[in-house]
Amino acid sequence: MMDRGLRIIVLAMAALLAACAPATRPPPAAPQPVATAPAAEPAPAPMPAPGAPACTTLDIAAVGDIMLGSDFPEDRLPPDDGRGLLAAVAPELRAADIAFGNLEGVLMDGGEPVKKCQDPKVCFLFRSPARYARTLADAGFDVMSLANNHARDFGEAGRSSSMAALDAAGIRHSGRIGDIASWEQAGRRIALVAFSFTSGSHPLNDLAGARALVGELKADHDLVIVSFHGGAEGGDATHLPFGTEHFFGEDRGDVVAFGRAMVDAGAALVIGHGPHVPRAIEVWNGHLVAYSLGNFSTWFGISIAGPKGYAPLLRATLDDGGRLVSGRIVSVLQERPDGLRLDPGQQAARLIRSMTEADLRGGGLLFDADGGFRPATAAPACGTPP
């Protein structure tokens, strides 16, 4: 039996050993996930300011006199119904929202002329087959003037035939009194009315009546386009006389007074033709007036010597109020028998620019070397009422 002293010593040593043994460690805590900030979402696209106007424009292509060949009194028609004559410019016409031209002569199969020519050197009769309306449509034309001194070569029956042929090809027209092109395009009501010094057409020389008619059309349409056939003819008719012009005894109007009056009456754009040569252009109260676009595609009979062979194609971009935003003169030349070709020499554009600077002190326009032009004064903000 262990004595009491020895037991005490053994117990004390056991306690000491227990105290020196390493403590049991708890299992390591599971790693806690690291909190991360949520990914930032893309910022929303800025919204237009409340009430900001929607900016839309209208691109118009316009040319002067067109006569694709005549079968009276003898057959002088081009091959392929004249399609080749217009091939070089068709892309420009088709690219525009509206393409306009002035149709000289009639679209008619057969029939006898009403106009009598005493001197064939200065008097011509033009009659193209009715199917040529399809040639014009395929080239890109949308609306034509039938107000000129050849629209009635075969009387009103001839002009009626032209109207029917254009209708069948989907081309609008204006010329005879009461005949006004009116249509809706891109949510806008558009009208085109054509004037001339000739009998049976909306009269160029009745300025008060023309103002009233354009004002009435403006009341019912968003944009009104005015075409006029007026002014003297010939290679020396490039300058504006700022007065009434006469040619072979005919009163052919004061084209500057007419063009400006039409803008003041509500016209968005005024397009002139008749002198067979290009003339100046100007911005009048924010709207473009072209005083003559000359000849465009005249297969025979009409001289194309010098500037009479220049065939400018006018491109004009208008805002919602019909005011000019910008424009371009596409310089084209007539060549016989091939037809039209683009002119890298920019002769038509250079002539129109020089006439504008000489006659109208620049016409309120700034011109670029490539035929482009724009208003010299900044246009009002898009959507501002005219």
ChimeraX attribute file (.defattr): number of C-alpha atoms within 10 A of each C-alpha:
attribute: neighborCount
match mode: 1-to-1
recipient: residues
	/A:1	4
	/A:2	7
	/A:3	7
	/A:4	8
	/A:5	8
	/A:6	10
	/A:7	12
	/A:8	11
	/A:9	10
	/A:10	11
	/A:11	10
	/A:12	11
	/A:13	12
	/A:14	10
	/A:15	10
	/A:16	11
	/A:17	9
	/A:18	10
	/A:19	10
	/A:20	8
	/A:21	8
	/A:22	7
	/A:23	8
	/A:24	6
	/A:25	6
	/A:26	6
	/A:27	6
	/A:28	6
	/A:29	6
	/A:30	6
	/A:31	6
	/A:32	6
	/A:33	6
	/A:34	5
	/A:35	6
	/A:36	6
	/A:37	5
	/A:38	6
	/A:39	6
	/A:40	6
	/A:41	6
	/A:42	6
	/A:43	6
	/A:44	6
	/A:45	6
	/A:46	6
	/A:47	6
	/A:48	8
	/A:49	7
	/A:50	6
	/A:51	6
	/A:52	9
	/A:53	12
	/A:54	9
	/A:55	10
	/A:56	12
	/A:57	19
	/A:58	17
	/A:59	17
	/A:60	19
	/A:61	26
	/A:62	26
	/A:63	26
	/A:64	29
	/A:65	27
	/A:66	19
	/A:67	24
	/A:68	29
	/A:69	24
	/A:70	22
	/A:71	16
	/A:72	17
	/A:73	12
	/A:74	7
	/A:75	11
	/A:76	16
	/A:77	18
	/A:78	18
	/A:79	11
	/A:80	10
	/A:81	18
	/A:82	20
	/A:83	19
	/A:84	17
	/A:85	26
	/A:86	22
	/A:87	14
	/A:88	15
	/A:89	17
	/A:90	18
	/A:91	12
	/A:92	16
	/A:93	24
	/A:94	17
	/A:95	13
	/A:96	20
	/A:97	16
	/A:98	18
	/A:99	25
	/A:100	26
	/A:101	26
	/A:102	32
	/A:103	24
	/A:104	28
	/A:105	28
	/A:106	30
	/A:107	28
	/A:108	24
	/A:109	14
	/A:110	14
	/A:111	12
	/A:112	13
	/A:113	18
	/A:114	14
	/A:115	15
	/A:116	12
	/A:117	13
	/A:118	9
	/A:119	8
	/A:120	10
	/A:121	9
	/A:122	10
	/A:123	13
	/A:124	18
	/A:125	24
	/A:126	24
	/A:127	31
	/A:128	25
	/A:129	19
	/A:130	21
	/A:131	16
	/A:132	22
	/A:133	23
	/A:134	19
	/A:135	20
	/A:136	25
	/A:137	18
	/A:138	17
	/A:139	21
	/A:140	24
	/A:141	25
	/A:142	23
	/A:143	23
	/A:144	28
	/A:145	29
	/A:146	31
	/A:147	34
	/A:148	28
	/A:149	19
	/A:150	23
	/A:151	29
	/A:152	28
	/A:153	24
	/A:154	25
	/A:155	17
	/A:156	15
	/A:157	17
	/A:158	25
	/A:159	23
	/A:160	19
	/A:161	17
	/A:162	28
	/A:163	26
	/A:164	18
	/A:165	21
	/A:166	24
	/A:167	13
	/A:168	14
	/A:169	19
	/A:170	15
	/A:171	22
	/A:172	21
	/A:173	28
	/A:174	26
	/A:175	28
	/A:176	27
	/A:177	15
	/A:178	11
	/A:179	18
	/A:180	18
	/A:181	20
	/A:182	18
	/A:183	12
	/A:184	11
	/A:185	11
	/A:186	10
	/A:187	7
	/A:188	12
	/A:189	15
	/A:190	20
	/A:191	22
	/A:192	27
	/A:193	30
	/A:194	30
	/A:195	27
	/A:196	28
	/A:197	22
	/A:198	22
	/A:199	13
	/A:200	18
	/A:201	22
	/A:202	25
	/A:203	22
	/A:204	25
	/A:205	20
	/A:206	13
	/A:207	16
	/A:208	11
	/A:209	13
	/A:210	21
	/A:211	18
	/A:212	14
	/A:213	16
	/A:214	23
	/A:215	19
	/A:216	13
	/A:217	22
	/A:218	20
	/A:219	11
	/A:220	13
	/A:221	16
	/A:222	19
	/A:223	23
	/A:224	27
	/A:225	22
	/A:226	25
	/A:227	31
	/A:228	30
	/A:229	29
	/A:230	31
	/A:231	30
	/A:232	24
	/A:233	20
	/A:234	16
	/A:235	18
	/A:236	11
	/A:237	17
	/A:238	24
	/A:239	19
	/A:240	21
	/A:241	14
	/A:242	11
	/A:243	12
	/A:244	16
	/A:245	19
	/A:246	15
	/A:247	13
	/A:248	9
	/A:249	7
	/A:250	12
	/A:251	17
	/A:252	23
	/A:253	24
	/A:254	20
	/A:255	25
	/A:256	18
	/A:257	13
	/A:258	22
	/A:259	25
	/A:260	19
	/A:261	18
	/A:262	26
	/A:263	25
	/A:264	16
	/A:265	19
	/A:266	25
	/A:267	29
	/A:268	27
	/A:269	27
	/A:270	25
	/A:271	25
	/A:272	30
	/A:273	28
	/A:274	26
	/A:275	27
	/A:276	28
	/A:277	32
	/A:278	31
	/A:279	25
	/A:280	24
	/A:281	26
	/A:282	23
	/A:283	23
	/A:284	18
	/A:285	13
	/A:286	22
	/A:287	23
	/A:288	31
	/A:289	26
	/A:290	24
	/A:291	31
	/A:292	31
	/A:293	30
	/A:294	29
	/A:295	29
	/A:296	31
	/A:297	29
	/A:298	23
	/A:299	24
	/A:300	17
	/A:301	17
	/A:302	17
	/A:303	15
	/A:304	23
	/A:305	11
	/A:306	10
	/A:307	21
	/A:308	24
	/A:309	26
	/A:310	29
	/A:311	33
	/A:312	30
	/A:313	27
	/A:314	25
	/A:315	23
	/A:316	24
	/A:317	20
	/A:318	22
	/A:319	22
	/A:320	20
	/A:321	18
	/A:322	23
	/A:323	25
	/A:324	26
	/A:325	22
	/A:326	19
	/A:327	22
	/A:328	20
	/A:329	24
	/A:330	23
	/A:331	23
	/A:332	24
	/A:333	26
	/A:334	23
	/A:335	17
	/A:336	13
	/A:337	12
	/A:338	13
	/A:339	21
	/A:340	23
	/A:341	17
	/A:342	16
	/A:343	17
	/A:344	11
	/A:345	12
	/A:346	19
	/A:347	19
	/A:348	28
	/A:349	29
	/A:350	17
	/A:351	20
	/A:352	25
	/A:353	24
	/A:354	17
	/A:355	21
	/A:356	23
	/A:357	17
	/A:358	14
	/A:359	18
	/A:360	17
	/A:361	12
	/A:362	19
	/A:363	21
	/A:364	19
	/A:365	22
	/A:366	14
	/A:367	18
	/A:368	12
	/A:369	10
	/A:370	15
	/A:371	19
	/A:372	17
	/A:373	21
	/A:374	20
	/A:375	21
	/A:376	13
	/A:377	11
	/A:378	9
	/A:379	15
	/A:380	13
	/A:381	10
	/A:382	16
	/A:383	14
	/A:384	11
	/A:385	9
	/A:386	14
